[in-house]
Amino acid sequence: MLKALRFVGLMNAAVWFGGAVFFSFVAAPGLFQPALKRLLHDYYVGSVAQLLQERYFLFHLVCGGIALLHTLALRLLRHRESQRAVLGVLGGILLLSLIGKFLLLPTMSSLFQAKYSAPTWQQRGQAEASFRRWHAASQVLNLFVLGGLGFYLWRMAGAMEENRYATPLTAANPFAGTTRL
């Protein structure tokens, strides 16, 4: 049971990190390629990007929820304290994802709409400048999330490895867990 639970945790971490890397470095930049911009107006490309970004934040929240449940289950089954660094990173990633979903995304959406529909050119220019600042903030936030996910995946893979060669402490093996020089 414990091996299956560890496997679920590692798969969740791998899918989460891989999905975030794919979205950040392949899918999102791919939307703004010149070929796609020739087919669609900038407004439609930006609208699609917003829809994908909404799903991206939801993806983070689902994977983060699974990771927290996994950590809690391991704690209950192993009767040990959870690693504070892992819990801190998970909490930070989830907090940044919540900020992205409920603060950044709605603000950027309203600025995006104003950029194309404000009554004056001056208001459109202000909306565009403000949108660029919020977009830069979201990119920085995403870099922190990617770093945290990389750390989390590394820790999950390390947890799998450290248990791989562990031998149980028994009367036949009283030195299990000790280091030999």
Backbone as JSON, one array per atom type, in Angstrom:
{
  "sequence": "MLKALRFVGLMNAAVWFGGAVFFSFVAAPGLFQPALKRLLHDYYVGSVAQLLQERYFLFHLVCGGIALLHTLALRLLRHRESQRAVLGVLGGILLLSLIGKFLLLPTMSSLFQAKYSAPTWQQRGQAEASFRRWHAASQVLNLFVLGGLGFYLWRMAGAMEENRYATPLTAANPFAGTTRL",
  "N": [[0.82, -1.19, 0.0], [1.91, 1.23, 0.8], [3.93, 1.56, -1.1], [2.42, 1.88, -3.43], [1.12, 4.25, -2.82], [3.28, 6.01, -2.67], [4.08, 5.88, -5.33], [1.87, 7.06, -6.62], [2.13, 9.64, -5.61], [4.6, 10.4, -6.72], [4.02, 10.23, -9.46], [2.02, 12.2, -9.65], [3.55, 14.48, -9.02], [5.35, 14.44, -11.17], [3.64, 14.7, -13.43], [2.51, 17.16, -12.83], [4.74, 18.93, -12.77], [5.7, 18.49, -15.39], [3.46, 19.28, -16.93], [3.34, 21.99, -16.25], [5.79, 22.92, -17.23], [5.46, 22.34, -19.96], [3.23, 24.0, -20.6], [4.31, 26.54, -20.03], [6.61, 26.82, -21.65], [6.05, 25.81, -24.17], [3.23, 25.62, -25.05], [1.96, 28.18, -24.34], [3.84, 30.16, -25.42], [3.63, 29.29, -28.06], [1.18, 30.16, -28.92], [1.56, 32.77, -29.68], [2.96, 32.9, -32.02], [4.08, 34.14, -35.19], [2.74, 32.97, -37.43], [0.27, 32.08, -36.43], [-0.74, 34.48, -35.58], [-1.15, 35.71, -38.0], [-3.31, 34.29, -38.96], [-5.31, 34.71, -37.05], [-6.74, 37.51, -35.36], [-5.05, 39.67, -33.01], [-6.62, 40.02, -30.74], [-8.2, 37.69, -30.59], [-6.28, 35.71, -30.31], [-5.18, 36.46, -27.85], [-7.48, 36.1, -26.27], [-7.83, 33.32, -26.39], [-5.47, 32.58, -25.12], [-6.01, 33.52, -22.53], [-8.11, 31.83, -21.79], [-6.77, 29.37, -21.76], [-4.92, 29.91, -19.76], [-6.57, 30.14, -17.55], [-7.37, 27.47, -17.27], [-4.87, 26.44, -16.72], [-4.25, 27.46, -14.17], [-6.25, 26.16, -12.73], [-5.43, 23.53, -13.13], [-3.06, 23.59, -11.58], [-4.2, 23.89, -9.03], [-5.68, 21.52, -8.73], [-3.68, 19.5, -8.94], [-2.08, 20.33, -6.81], [-3.85, 19.95, -4.67], [-4.07, 17.15, -4.72], [-1.41, 16.56, -4.1], [-1.22, 17.58, -1.47], [-3.11, 15.93, -0.16], [-1.84, 13.49, -0.56], [0.54, 13.88, 0.91], [-0.53, 14.14, 3.49], [-1.71, 11.59, 3.75], [0.58, 9.96, 3.68], [1.77, 10.81, 6.02], [-0.07, 9.94, 7.94], [0.0, 7.15, 7.53], [2.68, 6.46, 7.97], [3.2, 7.43, 10.43], [4.8, 9.62, 11.05], [6.35, 12.83, 11.24], [5.56, 15.22, 8.77], [7.64, 16.44, 6.15], [8.78, 19.63, 6.61], [9.8, 21.41, 4.71], [8.83, 20.47, 2.26], [6.06, 20.71, 2.68], [5.94, 23.47, 3.03], [6.76, 24.38, 0.5], [4.73, 23.28, -1.1], [2.52, 24.62, -0.01], [3.25, 27.25, -0.68], [3.24, 27.13, -3.51], [0.54, 26.56, -3.97], [-0.62, 28.85, -2.85], [0.42, 30.86, -4.55], [-0.8, 30.0, -6.9], [-3.5, 30.37, -6.28], [-3.49, 33.15, -5.99], [-2.87, 33.8, -8.62], [-5.13, 32.77, -9.97], [-7.33, 34.11, -8.81], [-6.67, 36.81, -8.54], [-4.64, 37.85, -10.36], [-5.48, 36.82, -12.92], [-8.28, 37.73, -13.26], [-7.82, 40.53, -13.15], [-6.02, 40.94, -15.28], [-7.67, 40.09, -17.34], [-9.72, 42.02, -17.4], [-8.19, 44.28, -18.01], [-7.24, 43.49, -20.5], [-9.6, 43.44, -22.0], [-10.23, 46.16, -21.86], [-8.1, 47.17, -23.25], [-8.78, 46.71, -25.89], [-11.33, 47.77, -26.13], [-11.74, 50.22, -24.89], [-13.02, 53.59, -24.72], [-11.38, 55.75, -25.6], [-8.24, 56.4, -27.3], [-6.18, 56.99, -25.59], [-6.96, 55.83, -23.15], [-6.95, 53.18, -23.96], [-4.23, 52.84, -24.44], [-3.2, 53.2, -21.84], [-4.4, 51.02, -20.58], [-3.17, 48.95, -21.98], [-0.46, 49.32, -21.23], [-0.65, 48.89, -18.47], [-1.6, 46.27, -18.53], [0.66, 44.97, -19.56], [2.46, 45.23, -17.4], [1.15, 43.71, -15.41], [1.17, 41.27, -16.71], [3.91, 40.75, -16.8], [4.34, 40.45, -14.06], [2.87, 38.11, -13.67], [4.41, 36.33, -15.1], [6.78, 36.27, -13.6], [5.75, 35.21, -11.22], [5.04, 32.7, -12.22], [7.58, 31.65, -12.76], [8.55, 31.3, -10.14], [6.75, 29.36, -9.29], [7.39, 27.26, -11.06], [10.03, 26.74, -10.2], [9.5, 25.9, -7.56], [7.98, 23.62, -8.13], [9.89, 22.06, -9.43], [11.64, 21.6, -7.28], [9.87, 20.17, -5.61], [9.31, 17.87, -7.18], [11.89, 16.82, -7.29], [12.31, 16.21, -4.56], [10.28, 14.31, -4.21], [11.13, 12.29, -5.93], [13.54, 11.68, -4.71], [12.61, 10.7, -2.28], [11.52, 8.33, -3.13], [13.83, 6.98, -3.92], [15.37, 6.88, -1.53], [13.99, 5.06, -0.02], [14.25, 2.82, -1.47], [16.49, 1.17, -1.11], [16.38, 0.61, 1.53], [16.52, -1.38, 4.43], [14.57, -3.33, 6.61], [14.57, -2.9, 10.17], [15.4, -5.53, 12.07], [15.55, -8.38, 14.28], [17.33, -10.1, 13.1], [18.85, -8.39, 11.63], [20.36, -6.2, 13.13], [21.82, -3.91, 12.61], [20.69, -2.34, 10.69], [20.07, 0.61, 8.97], [22.17, 2.01, 10.09], [25.24, 3.69, 9.52], [28.13, 2.47, 7.89], [31.59, 2.48, 8.26]],
  "CA": [[0.0, 0.0, 0.0], [2.8, 2.39, 0.9], [4.6, 1.72, -2.39], [1.44, 2.42, -4.37], [0.9, 5.64, -2.44], [4.48, 6.75, -3.1], [4.03, 5.96, -6.79], [0.86, 8.07, -6.95], [2.73, 10.94, -5.31], [5.64, 10.7, -7.71], [3.35, 10.48, -10.75], [1.39, 13.51, -9.56], [4.61, 15.49, -9.1], [5.9, 14.44, -12.53], [2.64, 15.26, -14.34], [2.36, 18.56, -12.45], [5.91, 19.65, -13.26], [5.72, 18.39, -16.85], [2.39, 20.13, -17.46], [3.72, 23.4, -16.07], [6.87, 23.22, -18.18], [4.88, 22.34, -21.3], [2.43, 25.2, -20.8], [5.14, 27.74, -19.95], [7.65, 26.94, -22.67], [5.61, 25.32, -25.48], [1.86, 25.99, -25.42], [1.71, 29.63, -24.28], [4.58, 30.89, -26.47], [3.17, 28.87, -29.37], [0.01, 30.96, -29.31], [1.94, 34.09, -30.17], [3.79, 32.76, -33.21], [3.6, 34.97, -36.3], [1.81, 32.25, -38.3], [-1.05, 32.1, -35.82], [-1.2, 35.87, -35.57], [-1.64, 36.01, -39.35], [-4.61, 33.66, -39.1], [-6.27, 35.29, -36.11], [-6.45, 38.84, -34.83], [-4.43, 39.62, -31.68], [-7.67, 39.9, -29.73], [-8.62, 36.29, -30.46], [-5.13, 34.97, -29.76], [-5.15, 36.78, -26.42], [-8.63, 35.47, -25.62], [-7.51, 31.9, -26.24], [-4.43, 32.5, -24.09], [-6.65, 33.68, -21.24], [-8.84, 30.59, -21.49], [-5.78, 28.35, -21.39], [-4.32, 30.28, -18.48], [-7.56, 29.79, -16.53], [-7.22, 26.02, -17.08], [-3.54, 26.22, -16.15], [-4.35, 27.68, -12.72], [-7.07, 25.07, -12.21], [-4.52, 22.38, -13.14], [-2.21, 23.72, -10.4], [-4.98, 23.68, -7.82], [-6.02, 20.09, -8.64], [-2.46, 18.75, -8.61], [-1.69, 20.72, -5.46], [-4.74, 19.25, -3.74], [-3.63, 15.75, -4.69], [-0.14, 16.51, -3.38], [-1.48, 17.75, -0.04], [-3.73, 14.7, 0.31], [-0.78, 12.48, -0.56], [1.43, 14.14, 2.04], [-1.29, 13.8, 4.69], [-1.84, 10.12, 3.81], [1.88, 9.4, 4.09], [1.99, 11.12, 7.43], [-0.92, 9.06, 8.74], [0.43, 5.75, 7.41], [4.03, 6.27, 8.48], [3.23, 7.96, 11.8], [5.95, 10.52, 11.15], [6.14, 14.23, 10.88], [5.79, 15.55, 7.36], [8.78, 17.32, 5.96], [8.31, 21.01, 6.58], [10.2, 22.07, 3.46], [7.88, 20.04, 1.22], [4.78, 21.34, 2.97], [6.09, 24.9, 2.77], [6.78, 24.59, -0.95], [3.37, 23.01, -1.6], [1.68, 25.74, 0.4], [3.63, 28.4, -1.49], [2.75, 26.94, -4.88], [-0.91, 26.7, -3.96], [-0.92, 30.26, -2.6], [0.67, 31.58, -5.79], [-1.83, 29.6, -7.87], [-4.73, 31.07, -5.9], [-3.3, 34.56, -6.36], [-2.97, 33.86, -10.07], [-6.49, 32.52, -10.44], [-8.35, 35.02, -8.29], [-6.26, 38.21, -8.59], [-3.97, 38.18, -11.62], [-6.29, 36.51, -14.1], [-9.38, 38.68, -13.47], [-7.29, 41.87, -13.44], [-5.5, 40.93, -16.63], [-8.8, 39.95, -18.26], [-10.39, 43.32, -17.55], [-7.27, 45.16, -18.74], [-7.21, 43.03, -21.89], [-10.83, 43.93, -22.63], [-10.1, 47.62, -21.98], [-7.09, 47.43, -24.29], [-9.42, 46.65, -27.2], [-12.66, 48.37, -26.2], [-11.84, 51.51, -24.2], [-13.55, 54.61, -25.65], [-10.36, 56.63, -26.2], [-6.93, 55.79, -27.55], [-5.36, 57.18, -24.39], [-7.36, 54.78, -22.2], [-6.46, 51.9, -24.5], [-2.78, 52.81, -24.2], [-3.0, 52.98, -20.41], [-4.78, 49.63, -20.3], [-2.12, 48.08, -22.52], [0.73, 49.45, -20.38], [-0.94, 48.22, -17.22], [-1.66, 44.84, -18.83], [2.05, 44.47, -19.7], [3.04, 45.1, -16.05], [0.52, 42.56, -14.77], [1.65, 40.07, -17.4], [5.28, 40.52, -16.31], [4.21, 39.91, -12.7], [2.42, 36.72, -13.76], [5.55, 35.53, -15.57], [7.67, 36.09, -12.44], [5.04, 34.28, -10.36], [5.15, 31.39, -12.85], [8.95, 31.15, -12.55], [8.62, 30.8, -8.77], [5.98, 28.11, -9.26], [8.2, 26.23, -11.73], [11.12, 26.4, -9.29], [8.92, 25.1, -6.48], [7.6, 22.3, -8.65], [11.13, 21.32, -9.64], [12.07, 21.15, -5.96], [8.93, 19.16, -5.14], [9.56, 16.64, -7.93], [13.19, 16.31, -6.84], [12.12, 15.61, -3.25], [9.48, 13.11, -4.36], [11.99, 11.26, -6.53], [14.5, 11.31, -3.67], [11.91, 9.87, -1.3], [11.4, 6.99, -3.72], [15.16, 6.37, -3.92], [15.86, 6.59, -0.19], [13.29, 3.87, 0.48], [14.5, 1.71, -2.38], [17.52, 0.26, -0.58], [16.24, 0.5, 2.98], [16.2, -2.7, 4.96], [13.88, -3.17, 7.89], [15.31, -3.21, 11.39], [14.87, -6.77, 12.66], [16.51, -9.05, 15.15], [18.34, -10.69, 12.23], [19.64, -7.31, 11.05], [20.32, -5.13, 14.13], [22.58, -2.74, 12.18], [19.99, -1.68, 9.58], [19.9, 2.05, 9.16], [23.39, 2.64, 10.55], [26.27, 3.83, 8.47], [29.35, 1.7, 8.16], [32.8, 3.16, 7.77]],
  "C": [[0.86, 1.26, 0.0], [3.53, 2.63, -0.42], [3.66, 2.33, -3.43], [1.19, 3.9, -4.08], [2.09, 6.52, -2.86], [4.48, 6.92, -4.62], [3.03, 7.02, -7.24], [1.43, 9.47, -6.71], [3.78, 11.35, -6.33], [5.02, 10.99, -9.07], [2.67, 11.84, -10.75], [2.43, 14.62, -9.71], [5.16, 15.58, -10.52], [4.92, 15.06, -13.53], [2.5, 16.76, -14.08], [3.51, 19.39, -13.01], [5.95, 19.64, -14.79], [4.65, 19.26, -17.5], [2.74, 21.6, -17.36], [4.82, 23.8, -17.04], [6.32, 23.29, -19.6], [4.08, 23.62, -21.56], [3.33, 26.43, -20.9], [6.07, 27.92, -21.14], [7.23, 26.46, -24.06], [4.24, 25.91, -25.84], [1.65, 27.51, -25.43], [2.53, 30.4, -25.31], [4.12, 30.52, -27.88], [1.96, 29.65, -29.86], [0.39, 32.27, -29.99], [2.94, 34.02, -31.32], [3.22, 33.6, -34.35], [2.58, 34.26, -37.21], [0.4, 32.27, -37.73], [-1.62, 33.52, -35.78], [-1.69, 36.31, -36.95], [-3.04, 35.44, -39.57], [-5.68, 34.34, -38.25], [-5.81, 36.68, -35.68], [-5.85, 38.69, -33.43], [-5.46, 39.44, -30.57], [-8.05, 38.44, -29.51], [-7.49, 35.41, -29.91], [-5.05, 35.21, -28.26], [-6.3, 36.16, -25.65], [-8.4, 33.98, -25.4], [-6.45, 31.71, -25.15], [-5.03, 32.64, -22.69], [-7.42, 32.43, -20.83], [-7.88, 29.48, -21.06], [-5.15, 28.64, -20.04], [-5.28, 29.97, -17.32], [-7.48, 28.3, -16.23], [-5.89, 25.67, -16.42], [-3.59, 26.41, -14.63], [-5.2, 26.59, -12.07], [-6.25, 23.77, -12.13], [-3.61, 22.41, -11.91], [-2.99, 23.41, -9.12], [-5.35, 22.2, -7.65], [-4.79, 19.27, -8.25], [-1.96, 19.08, -7.21], [-2.56, 20.06, -4.41], [-4.37, 17.78, -3.61], [-2.34, 15.63, -3.89], [-0.34, 16.68, -1.87], [-2.15, 16.51, 0.55], [-2.71, 13.57, 0.41], [0.14, 12.64, 0.65], [0.73, 13.79, 3.35], [-1.43, 12.29, 4.85], [-0.53, 9.47, 4.23], [2.15, 9.64, 5.57], [1.17, 10.19, 8.32], [-0.44, 7.61, 8.71], [1.8, 5.5, 8.04], [4.19, 6.75, 9.9], [4.47, 8.82, 12.04], [5.54, 11.93, 10.82], [6.38, 14.4, 9.38], [6.98, 16.48, 7.26], [8.29, 18.74, 5.76], [8.66, 21.72, 5.28], [9.21, 21.73, 2.35], [6.53, 20.7, 1.45], [4.83, 22.85, 2.71], [6.07, 25.21, 1.28], [5.39, 24.34, -1.54], [2.42, 24.15, -1.24], [1.97, 26.99, -0.42], [3.12, 28.31, -2.92], [1.24, 27.12, -4.94], [-1.32, 28.15, -3.71], [-0.7, 31.09, -3.87], [-0.37, 31.24, -6.86], [-3.16, 30.27, -7.56], [-4.65, 32.56, -6.24], [-3.44, 34.73, -7.86], [-4.4, 33.73, -10.54], [-7.47, 33.61, -10.02], [-7.94, 36.49, -8.26], [-5.67, 38.56, -9.96], [-4.88, 37.97, -12.83], [-7.48, 37.46, -14.29], [-8.89, 40.1, -13.81], [-6.78, 41.95, -14.86], [-6.62, 40.82, -17.66], [-9.5, 41.29, -18.47], [-9.49, 44.31, -18.28], [-7.18, 44.78, -20.21], [-8.44, 43.53, -22.64], [-10.75, 45.44, -22.86], [-9.11, 48.0, -23.08], [-7.73, 47.47, -25.67], [-10.76, 47.39, -27.28], [-12.81, 49.69, -25.45], [-12.26, 52.59, -25.19], [-12.48, 55.5, -26.29], [-9.05, 55.87, -26.39], [-6.04, 55.9, -26.31], [-5.7, 56.1, -23.35], [-6.9, 53.4, -22.67], [-4.96, 51.75, -24.26], [-2.46, 52.57, -22.74], [-3.33, 51.54, -20.02], [-3.71, 48.67, -20.8], [-0.86, 48.12, -21.67], [0.53, 48.73, -19.05], [-1.0, 46.7, -17.41], [-0.25, 44.26, -18.93], [2.7, 44.29, -18.32], [2.46, 43.89, -15.32], [0.98, 41.25, -15.41], [3.07, 39.74, -16.95], [5.24, 39.94, -14.9], [3.76, 38.45, -12.75], [3.55, 35.81, -14.25], [6.53, 35.27, -14.43], [7.04, 35.08, -11.47], [5.18, 32.85, -10.91], [6.55, 30.8, -12.69], [9.13, 30.62, -11.13], [7.89, 29.46, -8.65], [6.78, 26.99, -9.91], [9.38, 25.8, -10.86], [10.63, 25.54, -8.14], [8.53, 23.71, -6.94], [8.82, 21.44, -8.94], [11.66, 20.77, -8.33], [11.18, 20.02, -5.45], [9.15, 17.83, -5.87], [10.87, 16.0, -7.5], [13.06, 15.61, -5.49], [11.3, 14.32, -3.34], [10.31, 11.98, -4.96], [13.02, 10.79, -5.52], [13.87, 10.44, -2.61], [11.73, 8.45, -1.82], [12.75, 6.27, -3.64], [15.62, 6.0, -2.52], [15.19, 5.36, 0.41], [13.6, 2.63, -0.36], [15.46, 0.69, -1.78], [17.41, 0.09, 0.93], [15.9, -0.93, 3.36], [15.54, -2.52, 6.31], [14.78, -3.56, 9.05], [14.66, -4.42, 12.04], [15.92, -7.35, 13.57], [17.64, -9.67, 14.33], [19.27, -9.62, 11.65], [19.64, -6.11, 12.0], [21.03, -3.85, 13.69], [21.91, -1.99, 11.03], [19.81, -0.21, 9.93], [21.13, 2.74, 9.69], [24.38, 2.74, 9.43], [27.5, 3.04, 8.88], [30.52, 2.43, 7.55], [33.74, 2.2, 7.11]]
}
